[in-house]
Amino acid sequence: MEEFLDKKCYLSIEIDGRNFYYLCALITSISETHISFNDLTNNNSPHTYRKSDVVEIKLSNKNSNGN
């Protein structure tokens, strides 16, 4: 997962059966247990999740406006 550090990514997160999708997330930190990013489509809002909750991560071709 470290190869995504400082890159814009698409993220799919699942927590307690709920899915969260981030179309343009700038990955800011990756530790042994957690991943942190800024959601560029939502005023750069910061988020941190457990790496075990990440269902999918891949490079995003979306712009910060979601297009």
C-alpha positions in Angstrom: 0.0 0.0 0.0 3.0 2.3 0.5 3.2 2.8 -3.2 0.1 5.0 -3.0 1.6 7.5 -0.6 1.3 11.1 -1.9 -0.9 10.0 -4.8 -4.5 10.6 -5.7 -6.5 7.4 -5.2 -9.9 5.8 -5.3 -10.7 4.1 -2.0 -13.4 1.7 -1.0 -13.8 1.2 2.7 -16.1 -1.2 4.6 -16.9 -0.8 8.3 -19.6 -2.8 10.0 -21.3 -3.6 6.7 -21.3 0.0 5.6 -19.4 1.0 2.5 -17.6 4.4 2.0 -16.2 5.5 -1.4 -13.7 8.2 -2.0 -13.1 9.1 -5.7 -10.2 11.4 -5.2 -8.3 10.9 -2.0 -4.8 12.2 -1.5 -2.9 9.6 0.6 -1.0 11.5 3.3 0.2 8.8 5.7 0.4 5.0 5.8 1.5 3.2 9.0 1.5 -0.5 9.8 -2.1 -0.4 10.8 -3.7 2.8 9.4 -4.1 4.8 6.2 -4.8 8.6 6.3 -5.9 10.8 3.4 -7.5 14.1 2.5 -10.8 13.8 0.5 -10.2 16.2 -2.4 -13.8 16.0 -3.5 -15.0 17.2 -0.1 -13.0 20.3 0.9 -9.8 18.3 1.6 -11.5 16.7 4.7 -9.0 14.4 6.5 -9.8 10.8 7.2 -8.0 7.9 8.9 -9.1 4.2 8.6 -7.6 0.9 9.6 -5.8 -0.7 6.7 -7.9 -3.9 7.3 -11.0 -1.9 6.4 -9.7 -1.0 3.0 -11.6 -3.1 0.4 -10.0 -1.5 -2.7 -7.4 1.1 -3.5 -6.2 2.2 -6.9 -4.9 5.3 -8.6 -7.7 7.7 -9.4 -8.1 9.5 -12.7 -10.7 11.9 -11.1 -10.0 15.5 -10.6 -10.5 17.1 -7.2 -14.0 18.4 -8.4 -15.1 14.8 -8.9 -14.9 14.8 -12.7 
